[in-house]
Amino acid sequence: MATVDNNRAVNSPNRKYTLECTRNIGIAAHIDAGKTTTTERILFYTGLIHRMGDVDDGNTVTDWMEQERERGITITSAATTCYWTQKSEGLTKLHDDVPHRINIIDTPGHVDFTAEVERSMRVLDGAVAVFCGVAGVQPQSETVWRQATKYKVPRVAFVNKMDRTGANFENAVSEMRKKLGAYAYPVQLPIGKEDHLRGVIDVVNQKAIVYDESDDAGMRYDVTDIPAELRDQAKLALAELVEAVANKDDEVAALIIEDKPVDALTLKRAIRRLTCRLELVPVLCGSAFKKRAVQPLVDAVVDYLPSPLDIPAPTGQSPADPETLIEVPADDSAKFCSLAFKLWTDPFVGKLVFFRVYSGQIKKGEIIFNPRTRKRERVNRVMMIQADKRLDVEAVYSGDIAALVGIRNITTGDTLCTEDNQILLEPPTFPEPVISMAVEPKTKADRDKLGESLARLAEEDPTFRCFTNEETSQLIISGMGELHLEIIRDRLVREFKVECSAGAPQIAYRETITRAAEGVGKFIRQSGGRGQYGHAVITIAPNERGKGIEIENKIVGGAIPKEYIPAVIDGIEEAIAGGVLVNSPMVDMKITIIDGTYHEVDSSELAFKMAGIFALKEACKKANVILLEPVMKVECTTPEEYQGDLLGDLNRRRGKIVSIEAKNNATSLNAHVPLAEMFGYATAIRSLSKGRAAYSMEPHSFEQVPANIVATILDSAKPKPARS
């Protein structure tokens, strides 16, 4: 991954902060690792806010939704901007006395809102991965790490909560290497731990940053010599860091070979190069809650994380020719190109479209073009975002994250560009919903508003779906988990003033086959005039798990005319979508169209589509269709005395125990459990452990439903009599 030559970029004379001095970063981690608290401290020390909020008090800047403040969790990713100027204060820094603008996105940690992390990672240049000093690498830590790797986002690691009992910095770094495969090396070491955390050692500069114990705000600290008892540890950490960098960086390697010293400035530049190339993860530590070592973290963001110029220019496809790739340079003088990564309904200004500008600039009154819809739109309002506050601006430039108001016919992942520079950037991808429930409006007035409100929520959230079950006439909503759907219902009441009741959650089952079979589909209708005639023969066979549906046409000799083949395929796909057991989509099948016949007068597309449907359904009757259910990867952390109770409960829930690990006076249970058995688990685990255990879960795979469970599912899936 090559870096871009900064000298080639053109900064607009109207922008206050150059591209070189811009950082677009995300704060990402497992739930309750301290992301929002870390963000809040950064905003305080950079001067954006003058009083630090607290998650428990519900008054942080980035957790601005009522639901977030009540629950103490982040639900939607919040964007905000702050400014930071590095000061030497006895430490070598790469950008001393140069003001930088830092755009921060605070992302959720709960797996139900993983789409927020996904779309944020798609538009960020760098990330701060926050880890709990006690728990180390947790399940959702792995998920957000994979998301950052998927979009090639450089990152630094911040081991938070070093003030907590049981915090272990070395263990956290070890787990990063083992569980995440990260080339992670400390650039800081803690001074003291738990209640005695006093500051950190700057490994690169071989200095100690010690905080004033009497300063509750964490504003006062001194840069001093390293305490005598920690000098050997600091020297060893520096030697390991230099060796790790030399293994990847030619400049430092040359100095080592020539037996020349590696000074702090040279080492920092090398760390920056490797971080931007995704070849090194610098690890820092501290305590955001106790206000220790947050300022050095902001320095590390400026020192090590890339500007828009330090990463490869993104490429997109030409709408006219998908094989043609077009580079989008980070340059204010280039043609405008941006990606809409989030939609949000604001009660005051209407629909907000969050977008990241990759190239060029856009001003109020100018025209933008959406290559997907082939429509032009006038830019009436452009806003910079500060969490829930909006600031109107005249223009935005490359590298900026901003919002547009009043843009129509747009979805998450759309490219916005100029009509003479049409390009399609890669949109973020999102997981499929795993849980559904039926909703019903309480009054006729609610019925009229419910459909519109759900459509607006589905537009905002790519992992939320709503549809009407044709057999039961129920309105079904689908999402990533119980909490996700609970928040949706809460927003319906609070934001859209729609009262509705909900039925029991339904699982997003899948169907597949276990053996090959042949199916014949005939659709023949004769009613005096022109009739209908379609006849298709297909074979079906199991496909590898995860390979999806493959449909192949092997008709030879014109048994079915070419113009009717797409109709047969449409019929097959429609039958696949409806399934044969519980109206769930079928997966992992190879389908081959092998034969058929046609009538010169009576054949039609409709007849062959019906023939395709009948052929698939007949083949499935012989192919032993089985039901697959979503299985979750569950991690429970519990004091040892409750281990047996939790193991027994997981076994009753059809869970398979994968591993049991001892972690800092606690036990970590890892299991694979069917989602159908996990409803109400939050209450159960609190009862079993007297509130002392915690758990997290994320989608793992689809597995076959046991035969004794299938009968119950099939019975519950039968259409119920319509309500009068």
Number of C-alpha atoms within 10 A of each C-alpha: 12 11 15 16 10 15 8 11 18 16 19 17 9 10 13 12 15 21 26 18 20 22 26 24 27 29 27 30 32 26 21 17 25 24 28 30 25 23 21 26 26 24 23 18 22 17 13 16 15 10 14 16 19 18 22 13 10 19 16 22 24 28 30 18 17 13 17 19 20 13 12 19 20 25 25 23 24 24 24 22 19 18 19 22 16 20 14 13 11 12 19 15 20 20 16 15 12 11 17 21 20 21 22 28 28 30 31 28 29 23 23 22 22 24 23 26 26 23 24 27 28 22 25 25 25 28 26 26 24 27 29 28 28 23 20 25 26 20 22 21 24 16 20 23 21 14 19 24 14 12 16 19 25 26 28 22 24 28 28 29 29 28 24 18 14 17 21 22 25 13 17 20 23 17 17 23 16 12 13 16 10 18 17 21 24 22 24 29 22 24 20 14 20 17 11 11 21 22 27 25 28 22 23 26 19 19 20 27 23 21 21 15 13 8 11 11 16 19 14 12 18 13 18 15 13 20 13 8 8 15 16 12 14 23 14 12 20 21 14 14 21 21 15 18 24 20 11 16 18 12 15 25 18 13 14 15 9 9 9 10 10 17 12 17 15 16 20 22 17 22 29 25 22 20 22 27 19 17 18 23 25 23 25 29 30 29 26 25 18 19 21 29 26 25 19 18 22 19 19 22 20 25 18 25 28 29 23 28 23 22 22 17 19 15 16 20 17 17 14 10 8 12 10 12 16 18 14 21 24 30 25 25 16 16 19 26 27 29 25 25 25 23 24 17 15 12 9 6 11 12 19 20 25 21 23 26 24 27 26 24 21 24 15 16 14 12 15 21 22 20 21 16 10 9 13 17 16 13 17 15 18 24 21 21 19 19 20 14 12 14 11 14 13 12 18 23 26 29 29 21 28 27 24 20 17 15 17 11 10 17 17 21 22 23 27 26 26 20 16 9 13 24 29 24 23 15 17 19 14 14 13 15 19 23 22 23 20 19 20 16 18 12 11 9 11 17 15 12 16 21 14 12 18 21 15 15 19 19 19 20 21 23 22 24 18 19 15 12 12 9 12 14 13 16 18 19 24 25 27 22 23 19 15 20 21 13 14 17 20 18 19 19 13 12 12 18 14 21 20 17 10 16 12 10 19 16 20 20 22 23 25 28 23 16 15 18 20 21 21 20 24 20 20 16 13 10 7 6 7 11 15 20 24 27 26 29 23 26 21 24 21 20 20 12 13 11 12 14 16 14 15 13 16 11 18 11 8 11 14 23 14 12 10 19 19 15 20 30 22 19 24 24 20 17 22 22 16 14 21 20 19 18 18 19 19 25 23 20 25 18 23 19 24 17 19 20 17 20 13 8 10 16 22 18 19 18 24 32 28 25 28 33 24 23 28 29 20 16 23 24 14 16 21 13 18 19 24 21 20 21 24 23 20 25 23 20 24 23 17 14 11 18 21 10 12 20 19 11 16 23 13 10 16 16 23 16 16 12 10 16 11 13 17 15 10 18 19 23 21 23 23 21 23 25 24 18 15 19 14 9 14 14 10 15 22 14 12 15 17 10 13 13 22 15 17 19 23 21 22 14 15 19 16 16 16 13 10 8 10 17 11 10 16 12 10 11 14 13 11 10 8 9 6 3
